[in-house]
Amino acid sequence: MNSEATSPLKGTEDDSSPPSAPILIGNLQTQNNPQSFNHQYNPPISSLPAVTTLPSTNATFSLVLAIVSLVFGGILLAVPSLLMANSARKITDHYPGHPDATTAKIAQFISWLVIVVSVLFLTLLLILFSPF
């Protein structure tokens, strides 16, 4: 019995065939292709879009004040926090994607929550301890 005939891998390679080329997936861009991207091209500075700086807000300070009012200050700190959060929301609404937009919304929500809870608590105290 011939050992070469029984091997499954023997005989599958053909020495007369050319070596296989690598398989490329996607668009091959060459220098002859007018749509190819030249990595060495740097556009002039005047054609670049202008970078605008976003205005700063007091959203973070408003959020800190709202959290402090939730724990310590009640309505006395919640009202200034709400006013600052509203002014921050006005600024962030004019600039989509402003990084302080979510912070201003959270500060506004916590401020309103503290104001409502404080008013309910004061109303409950007036009802319980009223003289009539």
N, C-alpha and C positions, 0 to 999 in steps of 0.2 A: 504494500500500500504506500502511496506517495504522500509524504507529510505536507508538501506544498499545496496539494489539492484540497486537503481537509481544513486548512486555515481559512477562516472567513474573511480575514483582512487581506490576505494575499490575493493578488490578481485584480483588486479593485482599482489600483493606481495604474495609470497608463503613462509610461515615460514619454510617449510621443506628443501628449497634449501640452499646450503652453501653460505656464503657471497662472493660477487664477488671480484676477485683478480684485482689488478691494471694492466692496460694494458701498457706494455713496448714496446717502439718503438726503433729499432736499435739493435745492437749487445750487448748482455749481457755478460760481461767478468767476469769470475770467477777465483778463484785461481787454479782450476783444468784445466783451459784452458791454454795451453802453449803459446798462442798468447796474453794473457792478459798483460796489461801494469802495471808494478809495479811503483807506484808513489814514492816509497822510494828509488829507484835506482838512484844513482848519478854516472855518468861515471867518470873515472879518468881524471885528467886534461890533461894528455898527449894525450888523444884521442879526445879532443875538437879541432875544427878547429882554426887555428891561426887568430887573428884579425889583419887585416892590416889597417893602417891609410892612408887615402887618402892625397896626397900632396896638399898643399894650392896653390891657384892661386890669381892673381890680378884681377879677373873678376869683383868683386864689385867696386873696384877703377876705373877700365876701364869703367864700366857702368856710374859711377858718372861723370867721365871726358867726356864721350860721351854726356851726357845730358847737362853738362855745356857748351860744345862746340856747342851744338845745339842752346843754348840761347845766349851765349856771345862770345865764342872764334872762332867759325868758323873752318877753316881748320887748324889753328895753334894748336888747342887742339885735333882735330879729328884724326890727323895722329898719335900722341903718343897713343891715346886711341885705335886706330886700331891695332897698334903694340902689345900693351899689351893684347888686346882681342885675337889676333892670337896666342900669346904664351899661353894664358889660354886655348884656344881651343885645342892646341896640347896636353896639359896635360890632359884635360878632355876627349879627344877622346881615350886615352889609358886606361881609367878607366870607363867602362860603369856604369851608375847610379851615376856618380859624381854629388854632389849637385850644383856645379858651372857651369855645362854644359849649362843650359838655360841662365844664366846670361851672360856668355861669348858670346853666340850666339846673344843675344839682343844687347850687347855692340858693337859687330862687325857690326851688321845691322845698328845701329844708326850712327856709325862712317862712314860707307860707304855712308849713306844717307847725312850726313853733308858734306862729301868731294864732292859728286856729286853736291849738291846744291851750295856749295861754288864755284866750278869751273864754273858752269853755270852762277852764278851771276857775277863772275869776267869777264867771256867772254862777258856777256851782257853789263857790264860797259865799256869794251874795245871797243865794237862795237858802243855804243852810244856816247862815248866821244873821239873817234879817230879823229885826225885832218884831215883826208882825206875823 
